[in-house]
Amino acid sequence: MKYLKHISHVAVALISLLALGSCMDADINRNPFETTQAEMERDNYIIGSNLKTLEAQVIPTQEHLYQFMEAMCGGSYGGYFSETRTGWGEKYSTYNPKSDWLKASFSDPIVNIYPSYRKILRIENAAVPQAIAKILRVAVMHRTTDMFGPIPYSKIISQDENADALSAAYDSQKDVYMQMFKELEEADKTLTENIMLDASALKKLDDVYYGNIEKWSKYLHSLQLRMAMRLSYIPEMKTEAQRIAETAVAAGVIEDNADNAQLHVAENRSALCFNNWGDYRIGADIICYMNGYQDPRLEKYFTKGAGKDAAGYYGLRIGIQPTGVSDDALISTYSNRLMTDTDPYIWMTAAEVAFLRAEGELRKWSMGGAAKDFYEKGIALSFDQYGVSGAAAYASNNSLRPSPYTDPLGKYNTSAPSSITIAWNEETEGNHFEENLERIITQKWIAIYPLGIEAWSEHRRTGYPKMLPIVDNKSSFSNLTDIGIRRLHYPAEEYSLDGGHVAEAVQMLGSDGINVRLWWDCNPNVE
C-alpha cells in the first residue's frame, strides 16, 4: 500500500487551504505547549492545519470522496439514497460497484490522514492536540474497518519518527477495535488532565468544538459507547462491551444538541452531489417509514417530488435499472435531500447517544435511566435538532406503521418493509426485547440521517430497520438480495500495490467476498 506517490493534487491543495488562518493569536497569555514564541507560532500552524485536515476526513468534505463513500455506498446500503443514473451499469446499489470507486473508502482515508497525523505526533509538548488527533484517527478508521474488516492500523504508526511509509500489515478487525479502545482511553486521560484548559488556546485550530475540551471529552465517550455497542452480539465480548459502555456513560456523553459533534465549514461541498449533479434521490426505505409515521421531520429532511397525481415525498428503490425512463424524469419525480452549502457535517448527535443508551438499558447495561425514557428522549432530541414540534405525540403513537412502497412511476411497488409501530411496548409479560430493539434502531436510523455508513453498520449488526429487498442484485451472491451486502471488496489498487498484506487480510476473512460477515456481524437473528 505505497500510497504517498498517489496523493492527489486536490488533497494537497486542500491541506494548504485548511492551513490558512489556523495560527493562534500571539497575545494569548497561556501557552499550553510551553515553547518559545517562535516555536509556538510554527507549531500552532502545523497543529491547526493538520488537525483541520483530520477533521475533514471523518465525514469526507471533499465532494467526490463524499459522493463515493456517503452518498453512493452508505446512502444505498443505509437506506437513505438511490442513484438516478440509468446508464450506470456498475454501482453500489446493485452490489457491483466499480473497483476504482472502492478506493475512496479504503485507500483515500489512509492517504489523507496519516501524513497529518504523524506531523502532530512529532510535535513536542502538544499533548492535547495529540489526544484530539487520536480521537480523529479512530473516528475515521472505525468507519473503514466497518466497511472492509481487517485494515492496516496498529503497525502503520512506526516507532521510527522518520518512517513515513503507508504500507503496513493488516490487523484483524478485533485487533483494530482493541487498539482503538486503547487509544481512546489514552486520549481520555490526557483530556481529563487538561479539562480546564481555556478554549481560546485551541479555538482557531479546531472547527468542531473550537477548543472546548469538555465537549471533546463528551464526544470521545460517545464514540466509545457507539463502538462498544457494535460488539454486543459477540459472545466473548459482551462483558467487555458492557464495561466500556458503562464507563463511557459514567464519564459523560453527549446529552444536549448544543454538544453535537459536527464540523463547521465555510462551504459544504457535498451539497453539489444533490443540488447540482442530480446523481441521487432519496431512497424508498426512509420514505416508507417517515410517510407511514407521518413524521414532521419530512419537510426538514427532503424536498417534495412531482408525482403523477400530486407533489409529495417519494423515494426511489435501490438496485433499479429502469428502462424507458430518462434520468431527468427520475430526478424530477423523486424527493431530494434538503440542504445548503452552509450546513455543517454532522458526526454524532445527542439523539444517537440517547438511542444507544436506550439499547444499553434494554440489554440490562447500566446507562443511567430507563430504556423507554432514553428512547423517547432520543425522539425529542431529534425533533428539537430540526426545530419541529410534536415529539411526545409522535413517540406515544401506537397505530401508525411504515407505508407500503408506491412508486410514482408505477414500476416497483411493493409491501411495507415493516409493521413496527412507534410507541414503546410497556407490557411486562412476554419477551418484547426484539420488538423494542427494532423500535430503537428504526428511530435512531431516522434520527441519524444522513449518516449512511453508520446506518449500514447498525443494519448489519441488528437486522434493523427492515429494508426493502434490492430490485437487481448484480453480484454473484443471490442470498444477499434480502439481507443486504455485508462488506466491501478490497480495491484492486490494494492487490497491485500491497498484495502480500491483502492476501493475509483475506485469509483472516476467509475470502474477499461481499457476503463475508465481519467480526461483529454475528447476530443469530440476521440470516
VOBA-132609 format. One record per residue (C-alpha): residue number from 1; residue in one letter; chain; x, y, z. Coordinates in nm, 2 decimals. Layout:
SITE_keza_fiti_kekol_x_y_z
SITE_NUM_a_A_X_Y_Z
...
This chain:
SITE_keza_fiti_kekol_x_y_z
SITE_1_m_A_0.00_0.00_0.00
SITE_2_k_A_0.26_0.25_-0.11
SITE_3_y_A_0.03_0.55_-0.13
SITE_4_l_A_0.25_0.85_-0.09
SITE_5_k_A_0.31_0.89_-0.46
SITE_6_h_A_-0.07_0.86_-0.52
SITE_7_i_A_-0.16_1.17_-0.31
SITE_8_s_A_-0.37_1.38_-0.54
SITE_9_h_A_-0.31_1.74_-0.62
SITE_10_v_A_-0.66_1.80_-0.48
SITE_11_a_A_-0.57_1.66_-0.14
SITE_12_v_A_-0.25_1.87_-0.13
SITE_13_a_A_-0.44_2.18_-0.22
SITE_14_l_A_-0.70_2.10_0.05
SITE_15_i_A_-0.43_2.07_0.31
SITE_16_s_A_-0.29_2.40_0.21
SITE_17_l_A_-0.62_2.58_0.22
SITE_18_l_A_-0.71_2.43_0.55
SITE_19_a_A_-0.39_2.56_0.70
SITE_20_l_A_-0.48_2.93_0.62
SITE_21_g_A_-0.59_3.13_0.92
SITE_22_s_A_-0.52_2.85_1.17
SITE_23_c_A_-0.25_3.01_1.37
SITE_24_m_A_-0.32_3.10_1.73
SITE_25_d_A_-0.33_3.47_1.84
SITE_26_a_A_0.01_3.58_1.96
SITE_27_d_A_-0.13_3.77_2.26
SITE_28_i_A_-0.28_3.47_2.44
SITE_29_n_A_-0.13_3.47_2.78
SITE_30_r_A_-0.12_3.10_2.85
SITE_31_n_A_0.10_2.89_2.63
SITE_32_p_A_-0.02_2.53_2.67
SITE_33_f_A_0.28_2.39_2.47
SITE_34_e_A_0.55_2.56_2.68
SITE_35_t_A_0.77_2.65_2.39
SITE_36_t_A_0.93_2.98_2.27
SITE_37_q_A_0.70_3.23_2.09
SITE_38_a_A_0.86_3.14_1.76
SITE_39_e_A_0.81_2.77_1.81
SITE_40_m_A_0.46_2.83_1.93
SITE_41_e_A_0.37_3.01_1.61
SITE_42_r_A_0.53_2.75_1.40
SITE_43_d_A_0.38_2.46_1.59
SITE_44_n_A_0.03_2.60_1.61
SITE_45_y_A_0.04_2.65_1.23
SITE_46_i_A_0.13_2.28_1.20
SITE_47_i_A_-0.12_2.17_1.45
SITE_48_g_A_-0.41_2.38_1.31
SITE_49_s_A_-0.36_2.29_0.95
SITE_50_n_A_-0.32_1.92_1.03
SITE_51_l_A_-0.60_1.90_1.28
SITE_52_k_A_-0.83_2.05_1.03
SITE_53_t_A_-0.71_1.81_0.77
SITE_54_l_A_-0.80_1.52_1.00
SITE_55_e_A_-1.14_1.67_1.08
SITE_56_a_A_-1.22_1.70_0.71
SITE_57_q_A_-1.19_1.32_0.68
SITE_58_v_A_-1.43_1.20_0.95
SITE_59_i_A_-1.72_1.26_0.71
SITE_60_p_A_-1.53_1.35_0.39
SITE_61_t_A_-1.57_1.71_0.30
SITE_62_q_A_-1.41_1.67_-0.05
SITE_63_e_A_-1.72_1.63_-0.27
SITE_64_h_A_-1.60_1.33_-0.47
SITE_65_l_A_-1.49_1.14_-0.16
SITE_66_y_A_-1.83_1.22_0.00
SITE_67_q_A_-2.00_1.10_-0.32
SITE_68_f_A_-1.83_0.76_-0.33
SITE_69_m_A_-1.84_0.69_0.05
SITE_70_e_A_-2.15_0.85_0.19
SITE_71_a_A_-2.39_0.91_-0.10
SITE_72_m_A_-2.32_0.60_-0.31
SITE_73_c_A_-2.21_0.34_-0.06
SITE_74_g_A_-2.36_0.45_0.28
SITE_75_g_A_-2.66_0.61_0.11
SITE_76_s_A_-2.76_0.30_-0.08
SITE_77_y_A_-2.68_0.04_0.19
SITE_78_g_A_-2.81_0.25_0.48
SITE_79_g_A_-3.14_0.31_0.31
SITE_80_y_A_-3.11_0.68_0.26
SITE_81_f_A_-3.03_0.74_-0.11
SITE_82_s_A_-3.05_0.58_-0.45
SITE_83_e_A_-2.88_0.66_-0.78
SITE_84_t_A_-3.08_0.83_-1.07
SITE_85_r_A_-2.83_0.74_-1.35
SITE_86_t_A_-2.98_0.47_-1.57
SITE_87_g_A_-2.66_0.44_-1.77
SITE_88_w_A_-2.46_0.33_-1.47
SITE_89_g_A_-2.43_-0.05_-1.52
SITE_90_e_A_-2.19_-0.08_-1.22
SITE_91_k_A_-2.29_0.08_-0.90
SITE_92_y_A_-2.31_0.03_-0.52
SITE_93_s_A_-2.69_-0.02_-0.52
SITE_94_t_A_-2.67_-0.32_-0.75
SITE_95_y_A_-2.39_-0.47_-0.54
SITE_96_n_A_-2.13_-0.44_-0.83
SITE_97_p_A_-1.96_-0.11_-0.78
SITE_98_k_A_-1.66_-0.02_-1.00
SITE_99_s_A_-1.34_-0.13_-0.84
SITE_100_d_A_-1.18_0.22_-0.85
SITE_101_w_A_-1.48_0.36_-0.65
SITE_102_l_A_-1.38_0.14_-0.36
SITE_103_k_A_-1.05_0.33_-0.33
SITE_104_a_A_-1.24_0.63_-0.18
SITE_105_s_A_-1.35_0.43_0.12
SITE_106_f_A_-1.02_0.24_0.18
SITE_107_s_A_-0.71_0.39_0.03
SITE_108_d_A_-0.80_0.76_0.03
SITE_109_p_A_-0.87_0.79_0.41
SITE_110_i_A_-0.53_0.63_0.48
SITE_111_v_A_-0.35_0.86_0.23
SITE_112_n_A_-0.53_1.17_0.36
SITE_113_i_A_-0.50_1.12_0.74
SITE_114_y_A_-0.16_0.97_0.82
SITE_115_p_A_0.08_1.24_0.69
SITE_116_s_A_-0.11_1.49_0.91
SITE_117_y_A_-0.15_1.25_1.20
SITE_118_r_A_0.23_1.19_1.21
SITE_119_k_A_0.31_1.56_1.19
SITE_120_i_A_0.10_1.62_1.50
SITE_121_l_A_0.25_1.33_1.69
SITE_122_r_A_0.60_1.46_1.63
SITE_123_i_A_0.54_1.80_1.79
SITE_124_e_A_0.67_1.82_2.15
SITE_125_n_A_0.46_1.94_2.44
SITE_126_a_A_0.13_1.91_2.24
SITE_127_a_A_-0.05_1.66_2.44
SITE_128_v_A_-0.40_1.79_2.39
SITE_129_p_A_-0.38_1.83_2.01
SITE_130_q_A_-0.23_1.48_2.00
SITE_131_a_A_-0.52_1.34_2.21
SITE_132_i_A_-0.77_1.51_1.97
SITE_133_a_A_-0.58_1.36_1.67
SITE_134_k_A_-0.61_1.02_1.83
SITE_135_i_A_-0.98_1.06_1.86
SITE_136_l_A_-1.00_1.17_1.49
SITE_137_r_A_-0.79_0.88_1.37
SITE_138_v_A_-1.04_0.64_1.54
SITE_139_a_A_-1.34_0.83_1.41
SITE_140_v_A_-1.21_0.80_1.05
SITE_141_m_A_-1.08_0.45_1.06
SITE_142_h_A_-1.35_0.28_1.26
SITE_143_r_A_-1.57_0.36_0.96
SITE_144_t_A_-1.32_0.20_0.73
SITE_145_t_A_-1.29_-0.12_0.93
SITE_146_d_A_-1.67_-0.14_0.95
SITE_147_m_A_-1.68_-0.14_0.57
SITE_148_f_A_-1.40_-0.38_0.49
SITE_149_g_A_-1.29_-0.57_0.80
SITE_150_p_A_-0.91_-0.61_0.85
SITE_151_i_A_-0.72_-0.29_0.78
SITE_152_p_A_-0.37_-0.15_0.84
SITE_153_y_A_-0.38_0.01_1.18
SITE_154_s_A_-0.15_-0.07_1.47
SITE_155_k_A_0.16_-0.12_1.26
SITE_156_i_A_0.11_0.18_1.03
SITE_157_i_A_0.25_0.41_1.30
SITE_158_s_A_0.61_0.32_1.35
SITE_159_q_A_0.83_0.40_1.64
SITE_160_d_A_1.08_0.54_1.39
SITE_161_e_A_1.00_0.91_1.37
SITE_162_n_A_1.14_0.92_1.02
SITE_163_a_A_0.92_0.64_0.89
SITE_164_d_A_0.65_0.78_0.66
SITE_165_a_A_0.55_0.47_0.46
SITE_166_l_A_0.18_0.40_0.44
SITE_167_s_A_0.23_0.03_0.38
SITE_168_a_A_0.18_-0.20_0.67
SITE_169_a_A_0.04_-0.54_0.77
SITE_170_y_A_-0.33_-0.56_0.83
SITE_171_d_A_-0.48_-0.61_1.18
SITE_172_s_A_-0.78_-0.83_1.23
SITE_173_q_A_-1.09_-0.63_1.30
SITE_174_k_A_-1.09_-0.74_1.66
SITE_175_d_A_-0.73_-0.62_1.70
SITE_176_v_A_-0.83_-0.29_1.53
SITE_177_y_A_-1.11_-0.23_1.77
SITE_178_m_A_-0.90_-0.33_2.07
SITE_179_q_A_-0.63_-0.08_1.97
SITE_180_m_A_-0.88_0.19_1.91
SITE_181_f_A_-1.03_0.14_2.25
SITE_182_k_A_-0.68_0.16_2.40
SITE_183_e_A_-0.61_0.49_2.21
SITE_184_l_A_-0.93_0.64_2.32
SITE_185_e_A_-0.85_0.56_2.68
SITE_186_e_A_-0.51_0.73_2.63
SITE_187_a_A_-0.68_1.04_2.48
SITE_188_d_A_-0.94_1.04_2.76
SITE_189_k_A_-0.66_1.05_3.02
SITE_190_t_A_-0.50_1.35_2.85
SITE_191_l_A_-0.82_1.54_2.81
SITE_192_t_A_-0.92_1.47_3.17
SITE_193_e_A_-0.58_1.61_3.29
SITE_194_n_A_-0.64_1.92_3.08
SITE_195_i_A_-1.01_1.96_3.12
SITE_196_m_A_-0.97_2.32_3.25
SITE_197_l_A_-0.76_2.43_2.95
SITE_198_d_A_-0.91_2.76_2.82
SITE_199_a_A_-1.08_2.70_2.49
SITE_200_s_A_-0.90_3.01_2.34
SITE_201_a_A_-0.58_2.80_2.34
SITE_202_l_A_-0.71_2.59_2.05
SITE_203_k_A_-1.01_2.79_1.93
SITE_204_k_A_-0.86_2.88_1.59
SITE_205_l_A_-0.72_2.53_1.54
SITE_206_d_A_-1.04_2.34_1.57
SITE_207_d_A_-1.36_2.36_1.36
SITE_208_v_A_-1.56_2.12_1.56
SITE_209_y_A_-1.57_2.23_1.92
SITE_210_y_A_-1.34_2.54_1.89
SITE_211_g_A_-1.10_2.41_2.16
SITE_212_n_A_-1.37_2.32_2.42
SITE_213_i_A_-1.20_2.02_2.59
SITE_214_e_A_-1.51_1.92_2.78
SITE_215_k_A_-1.71_1.88_2.46
SITE_216_w_A_-1.43_1.68_2.30
SITE_217_s_A_-1.44_1.46_2.61
SITE_218_k_A_-1.81_1.40_2.57
SITE_219_y_A_-1.77_1.31_2.20
SITE_220_l_A_-1.49_1.07_2.29
SITE_221_h_A_-1.71_0.89_2.54
SITE_222_s_A_-2.00_0.89_2.30
SITE_223_l_A_-1.77_0.73_2.03
SITE_224_q_A_-1.67_0.47_2.29
SITE_225_l_A_-2.04_0.39_2.35
SITE_226_r_A_-2.11_0.36_1.98
SITE_227_m_A_-1.82_0.13_1.92
SITE_228_a_A_-1.89_-0.08_2.23
SITE_229_m_A_-2.25_-0.14_2.12
SITE_230_r_A_-2.12_-0.27_1.79
SITE_231_l_A_-1.97_-0.56_1.98
SITE_232_s_A_-2.30_-0.65_2.16
SITE_233_y_A_-2.36_-0.98_1.97
SITE_234_i_A_-2.00_-1.12_2.00
SITE_235_p_A_-2.03_-1.39_2.28
SITE_236_e_A_-1.68_-1.34_2.42
SITE_237_m_A_-1.70_-0.96_2.40
SITE_238_k_A_-2.04_-0.90_2.57
SITE_239_t_A_-1.89_-0.84_2.92
SITE_240_e_A_-1.61_-0.61_2.79
SITE_241_a_A_-1.86_-0.42_2.56
SITE_242_q_A_-2.08_-0.36_2.86
SITE_243_r_A_-1.79_-0.24_3.07
SITE_244_i_A_-1.67_0.00_2.81
SITE_245_a_A_-2.02_0.14_2.75
SITE_246_e_A_-2.10_0.18_3.12
SITE_247_t_A_-1.76_0.35_3.18
SITE_248_a_A_-1.82_0.59_2.89
SITE_249_v_A_-2.16_0.69_3.01
SITE_250_a_A_-2.04_0.74_3.37
SITE_251_a_A_-1.76_0.97_3.24
SITE_252_g_A_-2.01_1.19_3.05
SITE_253_v_A_-2.15_1.16_2.70
SITE_254_i_A_-2.33_1.40_2.46
SITE_255_e_A_-2.68_1.47_2.61
SITE_256_d_A_-2.77_1.80_2.45
SITE_257_n_A_-2.78_1.92_2.09
SITE_258_a_A_-2.55_2.20_2.19
SITE_259_d_A_-2.28_1.94_2.23
SITE_260_n_A_-2.34_1.76_1.90
SITE_261_a_A_-2.03_1.67_1.71
SITE_262_q_A_-2.03_1.85_1.38
SITE_263_l_A_-1.77_2.01_1.15
SITE_264_h_A_-1.84_2.37_1.07
SITE_265_v_A_-1.73_2.47_0.72
SITE_266_a_A_-1.73_2.78_0.51
SITE_267_e_A_-1.88_2.58_0.22
SITE_268_n_A_-2.04_2.23_0.24
SITE_269_r_A_-1.94_2.10_-0.09
SITE_270_s_A_-2.14_1.77_-0.05
SITE_271_a_A_-2.43_1.99_-0.15
SITE_272_l_A_-2.31_1.96_-0.51
SITE_273_c_A_-2.39_1.59_-0.50
SITE_274_f_A_-2.76_1.67_-0.45
SITE_275_n_A_-2.83_2.02_-0.57
SITE_276_n_A_-2.61_2.03_-0.88
SITE_277_w_A_-2.52_1.69_-1.00
SITE_278_g_A_-2.86_1.52_-0.97
SITE_279_d_A_-2.70_1.17_-0.93
SITE_280_y_A_-2.91_1.08_-0.63
SITE_281_r_A_-3.26_1.10_-0.49
SITE_282_i_A_-3.40_0.99_-0.15
SITE_283_g_A_-3.43_0.62_-0.10
SITE_284_a_A_-3.76_0.44_-0.08
SITE_285_d_A_-3.69_0.28_0.26
SITE_286_i_A_-3.67_0.60_0.47
SITE_287_i_A_-3.97_0.75_0.28
SITE_288_c_A_-4.18_0.44_0.36
SITE_289_y_A_-4.11_0.48_0.73
SITE_290_m_A_-4.14_0.85_0.75
SITE_291_n_A_-4.45_0.88_0.54
SITE_292_g_A_-4.62_0.59_0.73
SITE_293_y_A_-4.53_0.76_1.06
SITE_294_q_A_-4.65_1.10_0.93
SITE_295_d_A_-4.32_1.22_1.06
SITE_296_p_A_-4.30_1.61_1.08
SITE_297_r_A_-3.92_1.59_1.01
SITE_298_l_A_-4.01_1.51_0.65
SITE_299_e_A_-4.02_1.87_0.55
SITE_300_k_A_-3.68_1.93_0.72
SITE_301_y_A_-3.51_1.64_0.55
SITE_302_f_A_-3.64_1.63_0.20
SITE_303_t_A_-3.78_1.83_-0.09
SITE_304_k_A_-4.11_1.72_-0.24
SITE_305_g_A_-4.11_1.52_-0.56
SITE_306_a_A_-4.35_1.57_-0.85
SITE_307_g_A_-4.55_1.25_-0.87
SITE_308_k_A_-4.81_1.18_-1.14
SITE_309_d_A_-5.10_1.29_-0.92
SITE_310_a_A_-4.96_1.53_-0.67
SITE_311_a_A_-4.64_1.66_-0.52
SITE_312_g_A_-4.53_1.46_-0.22
SITE_313_y_A_-4.24_1.27_-0.06
SITE_314_y_A_-4.13_1.00_-0.30
SITE_315_g_A_-3.84_0.76_-0.26
SITE_316_l_A_-3.65_0.57_-0.52
SITE_317_r_A_-3.58_0.20_-0.46
SITE_318_i_A_-3.22_0.09_-0.46
SITE_319_g_A_-3.09_-0.15_-0.72
SITE_320_i_A_-3.31_-0.05_-1.00
SITE_321_q_A_-3.21_-0.04_-1.36
SITE_322_p_A_-3.52_0.12_-1.52
SITE_323_t_A_-3.59_0.11_-1.89
SITE_324_g_A_-3.79_0.36_-2.08
SITE_325_v_A_-3.74_0.63_-1.82
SITE_326_s_A_-3.49_0.92_-1.85
SITE_327_d_A_-3.25_1.04_-1.58
SITE_328_d_A_-3.43_1.37_-1.59
SITE_329_a_A_-3.76_1.20_-1.51
SITE_330_l_A_-3.61_1.03_-1.21
SITE_331_i_A_-3.45_1.35_-1.09
SITE_332_s_A_-3.78_1.55_-1.11
SITE_333_t_A_-4.01_1.28_-0.98
SITE_334_y_A_-3.84_1.17_-0.66
SITE_335_s_A_-3.76_1.37_-0.34
SITE_336_n_A_-3.42_1.52_-0.29
SITE_337_r_A_-3.21_1.58_0.01
SITE_338_l_A_-3.28_1.93_0.15
SITE_339_m_A_-2.96_2.10_0.23
SITE_340_t_A_-2.75_2.41_0.17
SITE_341_d_A_-2.38_2.47_0.12
SITE_342_t_A_-2.36_2.63_0.47
SITE_343_d_A_-2.48_2.31_0.65
SITE_344_p_A_-2.23_2.16_0.89
SITE_345_y_A_-2.11_1.80_0.86
SITE_346_i_A_-2.28_1.60_1.13
SITE_347_w_A_-2.07_1.34_1.30
SITE_348_m_A_-2.27_1.24_1.61
SITE_349_t_A_-2.57_1.38_1.79
SITE_350_a_A_-2.74_1.37_2.13
SITE_351_a_A_-3.03_1.18_1.97
SITE_352_e_A_-2.80_0.90_1.86
SITE_353_v_A_-2.64_0.88_2.21
SITE_354_a_A_-2.99_0.86_2.37
SITE_355_f_A_-3.09_0.57_2.15
SITE_356_l_A_-2.76_0.39_2.23
SITE_357_r_A_-2.84_0.43_2.60
SITE_358_a_A_-3.19_0.30_2.54
SITE_359_e_A_-3.05_-0.01_2.38
SITE_360_g_A_-2.79_-0.05_2.65
SITE_361_e_A_-3.07_-0.04_2.91
SITE_362_l_A_-3.27_-0.29_2.71
SITE_363_r_A_-2.96_-0.52_2.73
SITE_364_k_A_-2.95_-0.47_3.11
SITE_365_w_A_-2.65_-0.24_3.10
SITE_366_s_A_-2.63_0.05_3.34
SITE_367_m_A_-2.69_0.36_3.13
SITE_368_g_A_-2.83_0.59_3.39
SITE_369_g_A_-3.20_0.56_3.33
SITE_370_a_A_-3.49_0.36_3.18
SITE_371_a_A_-3.48_0.23_2.82
SITE_372_k_A_-3.82_0.38_2.75
SITE_373_d_A_-3.72_0.72_2.88
SITE_374_f_A_-3.40_0.72_2.67
SITE_375_y_A_-3.60_0.61_2.36
SITE_376_e_A_-3.84_0.89_2.40
SITE_377_k_A_-3.56_1.14_2.48
SITE_378_g_A_-3.39_1.04_2.15
SITE_379_i_A_-3.70_1.12_1.96
SITE_380_a_A_-3.74_1.45_2.14
SITE_381_l_A_-3.38_1.55_2.09
SITE_382_s_A_-3.41_1.48_1.71
SITE_383_f_A_-3.72_1.68_1.68
SITE_384_d_A_-3.56_1.96_1.87
SITE_385_q_A_-3.25_1.94_1.65
SITE_386_y_A_-3.46_2.01_1.34
SITE_387_g_A_-3.69_2.26_1.50
SITE_388_v_A_-4.02_2.06_1.48
SITE_389_s_A_-4.28_2.01_1.75
SITE_390_g_A_-4.50_1.72_1.85
SITE_391_a_A_-4.23_1.47_1.97
SITE_392_a_A_-4.44_1.35_2.27
SITE_393_a_A_-4.75_1.27_2.05
SITE_394_y_A_-4.53_1.10_1.79
SITE_395_a_A_-4.35_0.89_2.05
SITE_396_s_A_-4.68_0.77_2.20
SITE_397_n_A_-4.85_0.68_1.88
SITE_398_n_A_-4.92_0.31_1.87
SITE_399_s_A_-5.12_0.28_1.54
SITE_400_l_A_-4.91_0.43_1.26
SITE_401_r_A_-4.69_0.19_1.07
SITE_402_p_A_-4.45_0.22_0.77
SITE_403_s_A_-4.62_0.26_0.44
SITE_404_p_A_-4.62_0.02_0.15
SITE_405_y_A_-4.40_0.14_-0.13
SITE_406_t_A_-4.59_0.31_-0.40
SITE_407_d_A_-4.36_0.40_-0.69
SITE_408_p_A_-4.48_0.73_-0.85
SITE_409_l_A_-4.37_0.59_-1.18
SITE_410_g_A_-4.56_0.27_-1.11
SITE_411_k_A_-4.28_0.02_-1.17
SITE_412_y_A_-4.15_-0.11_-0.84
SITE_413_n_A_-4.45_-0.11_-0.60
SITE_414_t_A_-4.42_-0.35_-0.30
SITE_415_s_A_-4.54_-0.41_0.05
SITE_416_a_A_-4.42_-0.22_0.36
SITE_417_p_A_-4.07_-0.31_0.48
SITE_418_s_A_-4.20_-0.35_0.84
SITE_419_s_A_-4.51_-0.33_1.06
SITE_420_i_A_-4.34_-0.18_1.36
SITE_421_t_A_-4.52_0.09_1.55
SITE_422_i_A_-4.36_0.39_1.73
SITE_423_a_A_-4.49_0.37_2.09
SITE_424_w_A_-4.27_0.17_2.34
SITE_425_n_A_-4.42_-0.16_2.44
SITE_426_e_A_-4.45_-0.14_2.82
SITE_427_e_A_-4.61_-0.48_2.88
SITE_428_t_A_-4.43_-0.68_3.14
SITE_429_e_A_-4.54_-1.02_3.02
SITE_430_g_A_-4.38_-1.19_2.73
SITE_431_n_A_-4.05_-1.12_2.57
SITE_432_h_A_-4.06_-0.78_2.39
SITE_433_f_A_-3.69_-0.73_2.36
SITE_434_e_A_-3.67_-0.78_1.99
SITE_435_e_A_-3.98_-0.57_1.93
SITE_436_n_A_-3.85_-0.27_2.13
SITE_437_l_A_-3.50_-0.32_1.98
SITE_438_e_A_-3.65_-0.27_1.64
SITE_439_r_A_-3.81_0.05_1.76
SITE_440_i_A_-3.49_0.18_1.90
SITE_441_i_A_-3.28_0.11_1.59
SITE_442_t_A_-3.56_0.23_1.35
SITE_443_q_A_-3.60_0.56_1.53
SITE_444_k_A_-3.22_0.60_1.56
SITE_445_w_A_-3.19_0.54_1.19
SITE_446_i_A_-3.44_0.81_1.11
SITE_447_a_A_-3.26_1.05_1.36
SITE_448_i_A_-2.90_1.00_1.24
SITE_449_y_A_-2.99_1.06_0.87
SITE_450_p_A_-2.78_1.11_0.65
SITE_451_l_A_-2.50_0.91_0.82
SITE_452_g_A_-2.51_0.63_0.58
SITE_453_i_A_-2.21_0.42_0.69
SITE_454_e_A_-2.33_0.42_1.05
SITE_455_a_A_-2.68_0.33_0.94
SITE_456_w_A_-2.55_0.04_0.72
SITE_457_s_A_-2.33_-0.09_1.01
SITE_458_e_A_-2.62_-0.09_1.25
SITE_459_h_A_-2.85_-0.25_1.00
SITE_460_r_A_-2.60_-0.53_0.96
SITE_461_r_A_-2.55_-0.57_1.34
SITE_462_t_A_-2.91_-0.58_1.43
SITE_463_g_A_-3.11_-0.65_1.12
SITE_464_y_A_-3.30_-0.32_1.17
SITE_465_p_A_-3.45_-0.12_1.03
SITE_466_k_A_-3.60_-0.38_0.80
SITE_467_m_A_-3.55_-0.27_0.44
SITE_468_l_A_-3.69_-0.34_0.10
SITE_469_p_A_-3.50_-0.61_-0.10
SITE_470_i_A_-3.29_-0.46_-0.38
SITE_471_v_A_-3.45_-0.49_-0.72
SITE_472_d_A_-3.15_-0.60_-0.92
SITE_473_n_A_-2.87_-0.78_-0.74
SITE_474_k_A_-2.59_-0.80_-1.00
SITE_475_s_A_-2.34_-0.97_-0.76
SITE_476_s_A_-2.28_-1.34_-0.77
SITE_477_f_A_-2.44_-1.37_-0.42
SITE_478_s_A_-2.81_-1.42_-0.46
SITE_479_n_A_-2.86_-1.47_-0.09
SITE_480_l_A_-2.78_-1.11_-0.03
SITE_481_t_A_-3.09_-0.98_-0.21
SITE_482_d_A_-3.30_-0.98_0.11
SITE_483_i_A_-3.05_-0.94_0.39
SITE_484_g_A_-2.81_-0.69_0.21
SITE_485_i_A_-2.44_-0.67_0.14
SITE_486_r_A_-2.22_-0.75_0.43
SITE_487_r_A_-1.89_-0.57_0.34
SITE_488_l_A_-1.69_-0.42_0.05
SITE_489_h_A_-1.42_-0.59_-0.16
SITE_490_y_A_-1.07_-0.45_-0.11
SITE_491_p_A_-1.00_-0.22_-0.40
SITE_492_a_A_-0.79_-0.35_-0.70
SITE_493_e_A_-0.53_-0.10_-0.62
SITE_494_e_A_-0.46_-0.28_-0.29
SITE_495_y_A_-0.39_-0.60_-0.47
SITE_496_s_A_-0.14_-0.43_-0.71
SITE_497_l_A_0.04_-0.22_-0.45
SITE_498_d_A_0.02_-0.43_-0.14
SITE_499_g_A_-0.08_-0.78_-0.25
SITE_500_g_A_0.10_-0.97_0.02
SITE_501_h_A_-0.07_-0.78_0.31
SITE_502_v_A_-0.41_-0.81_0.13
SITE_503_a_A_-0.36_-1.18_0.10
SITE_504_e_A_-0.31_-1.20_0.48
SITE_505_a_A_-0.63_-1.00_0.53
SITE_506_v_A_-0.83_-1.22_0.30
SITE_507_q_A_-0.70_-1.52_0.49
SITE_508_m_A_-0.83_-1.37_0.81
SITE_509_l_A_-1.18_-1.32_0.65
SITE_510_g_A_-1.19_-1.65_0.46
SITE_511_s_A_-1.25_-1.47_0.13
SITE_512_d_A_-1.28_-1.12_-0.01
SITE_513_g_A_-1.65_-1.17_-0.08
SITE_514_i_A_-1.92_-0.92_-0.01
SITE_515_n_A_-2.11_-1.19_0.16
SITE_516_v_A_-1.85_-1.24_0.43
SITE_517_r_A_-1.96_-1.12_0.77
SITE_518_l_A_-1.73_-0.90_0.98
SITE_519_w_A_-1.62_-0.98_1.33
SITE_520_w_A_-1.92_-0.81_1.50
SITE_521_d_A_-2.17_-0.91_1.23
SITE_522_c_A_-2.28_-1.22_1.42
SITE_523_n_A_-2.64_-1.16_1.52
SITE_524_p_A_-2.81_-1.51_1.51
SITE_525_n_A_-3.14_-1.33_1.41
SITE_526_v_A_-2.99_-1.19_1.09
SITE_527_e_A_-3.00_-1.46_0.82
